[in-house]
Amino acid sequence: MPSAKFQIWRGDSHQSGELQEYPVEFQEGMVVLDVVHKIQAEQQPDLACRWNCKAGKCGSCSAEINGKPRLMCMTRMDQIDVSEPVTIEPMRSFPLMKDLVTDVSWNYKIKQKIKPFKPRKPDAPDGSWRMQQEDVERVQEFRKCIECFLCQDVCHVLREHHLHDEFIGPRFFVYTASLEMNPLDTEDRLADLKEEHGIGYCNITKCCTDVCPEHITITDNAIIPLKERVVDRFFDPLTKLFRMFA
């Protein structure tokens, strides 16, 4: 049976905690979350770890494995080099509660600040709406988000600069894009994107796209189109000239 050394973050803050090492044997087919559960069962019963579905659909077991934000339940042991100690740390963009568990409640408060869906009046005789299939398909990608918040964790605006009061992060640009690109929606969120949500801080490095377990093309399909809409509205000189005379 193969073995590995796991270095897992223990403590109730990012500053005062430390990595503690646990040697462990694992079986073929196990994922990182299985190994963490094995350590809980056999060595450290008070190790705190959040998880739920173990199928990559709930987003609960987000952590940083060897420095990269990933889902523990979707990271197979045969994908990891076990010749070196495997480090598991909590997400760094959010306050630490204990060990691998972070407080992600800030994200839910941010979601409440985004203007909700506001449908236009029905345009069909039977009281329903008509829309093109391509418009329907365009927003389906954004609905795959499982709110694991890995994209929020890897974003340098939140992770390194801690601008949580000025920037909503890639997850909520995806959510906003799903509303803005809905052919039935009539709400105007562009001023909020520019002033309150801080879309100008994003420098489109695509780090959020790289870590998304659902393979949502966050940067190209959500953030850049939103940036273009903000630029067209507030910074395009011809548009500003037209609005002055209109």
C-alpha positions as CSV (number, residue, x, y, z in Angstrom):
1,M,0.0,0.0,0.0
2,P,1.5,3.4,-1.0
3,S,2.2,6.0,1.6
4,A,2.6,9.8,1.8
5,K,3.3,12.5,4.2
6,F,0.5,15.1,4.5
7,Q,1.2,18.5,6.0
8,I,-2.2,20.0,7.1
9,W,-2.8,23.5,8.4
10,R,-3.9,23.5,12.0
11,G,-5.1,26.5,13.9
12,D,-7.8,29.1,14.1
13,S,-6.1,31.9,12.1
14,H,-3.9,32.4,9.1
15,Q,-1.2,34.0,11.3
16,S,-1.0,31.8,14.4
17,G,-1.6,28.4,12.9
18,E,1.0,26.0,11.5
19,L,1.4,23.0,9.2
20,Q,1.5,19.6,11.1
21,E,2.7,16.5,9.4
22,Y,0.8,13.2,9.3
23,P,2.2,10.0,7.6
24,V,-0.6,8.0,6.1
25,E,-1.1,5.0,3.8
26,F,-3.7,5.3,1.0
27,Q,-5.3,2.9,-1.4
28,E,-5.6,3.1,-5.2
29,G,-8.5,5.3,-6.3
30,M,-8.6,7.5,-3.2
31,V,-8.9,11.2,-3.4
32,V,-7.4,13.8,-1.1
33,L,-10.6,14.1,0.9
34,D,-10.5,10.4,1.6
35,V,-7.0,10.7,3.0
36,V,-8.1,13.7,5.2
37,H,-11.0,11.5,6.5
38,K,-8.5,8.7,7.2
39,I,-6.3,11.1,9.2
40,Q,-9.4,12.2,11.1
41,A,-10.4,8.6,11.9
42,E,-7.0,7.3,12.8
43,Q,-4.8,10.1,14.0
44,Q,-6.4,13.5,14.6
45,P,-10.2,13.3,15.4
46,D,-10.4,17.1,16.0
47,L,-9.2,18.1,12.6
48,A,-11.8,20.4,11.1
49,C,-12.7,20.0,7.5
50,R,-15.9,21.0,5.6
51,W,-17.4,18.7,3.0
52,N,-20.7,17.4,1.9
53,C,-21.4,15.6,-1.4
54,K,-17.9,14.2,-2.2
55,A,-18.9,14.4,-5.9
56,G,-17.7,17.8,-6.9
57,K,-21.1,19.4,-6.9
58,C,-21.5,21.1,-3.6
59,G,-18.3,23.2,-3.5
60,S,-17.8,22.5,0.2
61,C,-14.3,21.0,0.4
62,S,-12.4,23.8,-1.2
63,A,-8.8,24.0,0.0
64,E,-5.3,24.7,-1.3
65,I,-3.4,21.6,-2.2
66,N,0.3,22.1,-2.7
67,G,-0.5,25.8,-3.1
68,K,-3.2,25.5,-5.7
69,P,-6.9,26.1,-4.9
70,R,-8.8,22.8,-5.7
71,L,-11.6,20.6,-4.5
72,M,-10.3,17.9,-2.2
73,C,-12.9,15.5,-3.4
74,M,-11.9,15.9,-7.1
75,T,-8.2,15.7,-6.6
76,R,-7.1,12.1,-7.0
77,M,-4.0,10.8,-5.2
78,D,-2.6,9.5,-8.4
79,Q,-2.5,13.0,-9.7
80,I,-0.2,14.2,-6.9
81,D,3.6,13.7,-6.5
82,V,3.8,11.9,-3.1
83,S,7.6,11.8,-3.1
84,E,7.4,15.2,-1.4
85,P,5.0,16.1,1.5
86,V,1.5,17.0,0.3
87,T,0.4,20.4,1.8
88,I,-3.2,21.1,2.5
89,E,-4.1,24.6,3.6
90,P,-7.4,26.6,3.9
91,M,-8.4,29.2,1.3
92,R,-6.6,32.4,2.1
93,S,-9.1,35.0,0.8
94,F,-11.5,34.4,3.7
95,P,-11.2,34.5,7.5
96,L,-10.1,31.2,9.0
97,M,-12.4,29.5,11.5
98,K,-10.4,26.4,12.3
99,D,-7.9,24.2,10.4
100,L,-9.3,23.9,6.8
101,V,-12.6,25.6,7.5
102,T,-13.0,29.2,6.4
103,D,-15.8,31.7,6.8
104,V,-17.3,32.3,3.3
105,S,-20.4,34.3,4.5
106,W,-19.0,37.5,2.9
107,N,-19.9,36.0,-0.5
108,Y,-23.6,35.6,0.4
109,K,-23.7,39.2,1.6
110,I,-22.2,40.3,-1.7
111,K,-24.8,38.4,-3.7
112,Q,-27.6,40.3,-1.9
113,K,-26.1,43.6,-3.2
114,I,-26.5,42.6,-6.8
115,K,-29.8,43.8,-8.4
116,P,-32.0,40.8,-9.0
117,F,-33.6,39.6,-12.2
118,K,-36.2,42.0,-13.6
119,P,-38.1,40.5,-16.5
120,R,-39.6,42.5,-19.4
121,K,-43.2,42.3,-20.2
122,P,-44.5,39.2,-22.0
123,D,-44.4,39.6,-25.7
124,A,-46.5,36.6,-26.8
125,P,-50.3,36.5,-27.1
126,D,-50.4,33.7,-24.5
127,G,-48.6,35.8,-21.9
128,S,-45.2,34.1,-22.4
129,W,-41.9,35.3,-23.8
130,R,-40.1,34.7,-27.1
131,M,-36.3,34.4,-27.3
132,Q,-33.6,33.0,-29.5
133,Q,-32.2,29.6,-28.6
134,E,-28.6,31.0,-28.8
135,D,-29.5,33.6,-26.2
136,V,-30.8,30.8,-23.9
137,E,-27.6,28.7,-24.4
138,R,-25.3,31.7,-23.7
139,V,-26.2,31.9,-20.0
140,Q,-26.4,28.1,-19.4
141,E,-22.6,28.0,-18.8
142,F,-22.8,30.4,-15.9
143,R,-25.5,28.3,-14.2
144,K,-23.0,25.5,-13.7
145,C,-21.3,27.4,-10.8
146,I,-21.3,25.3,-7.6
147,E,-20.1,28.3,-5.5
148,C,-16.9,26.6,-4.3
149,F,-15.3,30.1,-4.3
150,L,-12.0,28.8,-5.6
151,C,-12.1,31.6,-8.2
152,Q,-12.6,34.1,-5.3
153,D,-9.7,32.5,-3.4
154,V,-7.2,32.7,-6.3
155,C,-8.1,36.3,-7.4
156,H,-5.3,38.6,-6.4
157,V,-7.6,41.5,-5.7
158,L,-9.1,39.6,-2.8
159,R,-6.3,37.3,-1.9
160,E,-3.4,39.8,-1.9
161,H,-5.0,43.2,-1.8
162,H,-8.0,42.4,0.4
163,L,-10.3,44.8,-1.4
164,H,-13.4,42.9,-0.2
165,D,-15.3,46.2,0.3
166,E,-14.7,47.4,-3.3
167,F,-14.6,44.2,-5.4
168,I,-17.2,41.5,-5.7
169,G,-14.9,38.9,-7.3
170,P,-15.1,36.6,-10.3
171,R,-17.9,34.4,-8.9
172,F,-20.3,37.3,-8.8
173,F,-19.2,38.7,-12.1
174,V,-20.4,35.3,-13.4
175,Y,-23.6,35.7,-11.6
176,T,-24.1,39.3,-12.9
177,A,-23.3,38.1,-16.4
178,S,-26.0,35.5,-16.1
179,L,-28.5,38.3,-15.4
180,E,-27.1,40.9,-17.8
181,M,-27.0,38.5,-20.8
182,N,-30.5,37.0,-20.1
183,P,-32.7,38.2,-23.0
184,L,-35.6,38.8,-20.7
185,D,-33.8,40.9,-18.1
186,T,-34.3,44.7,-18.1
187,E,-32.4,45.8,-15.0
188,D,-29.4,48.1,-15.4
189,R,-26.3,47.1,-13.4
190,L,-23.6,48.8,-15.4
191,A,-23.2,51.7,-13.0
192,D,-22.9,49.3,-10.1
193,L,-20.3,47.3,-11.9
194,K,-18.2,50.4,-12.4
195,E,-18.7,52.2,-9.1
196,E,-19.6,49.6,-6.4
197,H,-18.5,46.2,-7.7
198,G,-15.0,47.2,-8.9
199,I,-14.9,45.5,-12.2
200,G,-12.0,47.8,-13.2
201,Y,-9.7,46.1,-10.7
202,C,-9.8,42.9,-12.7
203,N,-6.8,42.7,-15.0
204,I,-8.0,39.5,-16.7
205,T,-5.1,37.2,-15.8
206,K,-7.5,34.2,-16.2
207,C,-6.4,32.7,-12.9
208,C,-10.0,32.3,-11.9
209,T,-10.8,30.4,-15.1
210,D,-7.8,28.1,-14.5
211,V,-9.1,26.9,-11.1
212,C,-12.8,26.5,-11.9
213,P,-13.8,22.9,-11.4
214,E,-16.8,23.3,-13.7
215,H,-14.6,24.7,-16.5
216,I,-16.6,27.9,-16.8
217,T,-14.8,30.4,-19.1
218,I,-15.1,33.1,-16.5
219,T,-12.7,35.7,-18.0
220,D,-13.6,35.4,-21.7
221,N,-17.3,34.8,-21.5
222,A,-18.3,36.8,-18.4
223,I,-15.8,39.4,-17.2
224,I,-14.6,40.7,-20.5
225,P,-18.1,41.2,-22.0
226,L,-19.1,43.0,-18.8
227,K,-16.0,45.2,-19.0
228,E,-16.9,46.0,-22.6
229,R,-20.4,47.1,-21.7
230,V,-19.1,49.4,-18.9
231,V,-16.5,50.9,-21.3
232,D,-19.2,51.4,-24.0
233,R,-21.4,53.2,-21.5
234,F,-19.0,55.3,-19.6
235,F,-15.8,55.7,-21.5
236,D,-16.5,55.6,-25.2
237,P,-16.2,59.2,-26.5
238,L,-18.8,58.7,-29.3
239,T,-21.3,57.3,-26.9
240,K,-20.8,60.2,-24.5
241,L,-21.2,62.7,-27.3
242,F,-24.4,61.0,-28.4
243,R,-25.8,61.0,-24.9
244,M,-25.1,64.7,-24.6
245,F,-27.1,65.6,-27.6
246,A,-29.8,62.9,-27.0
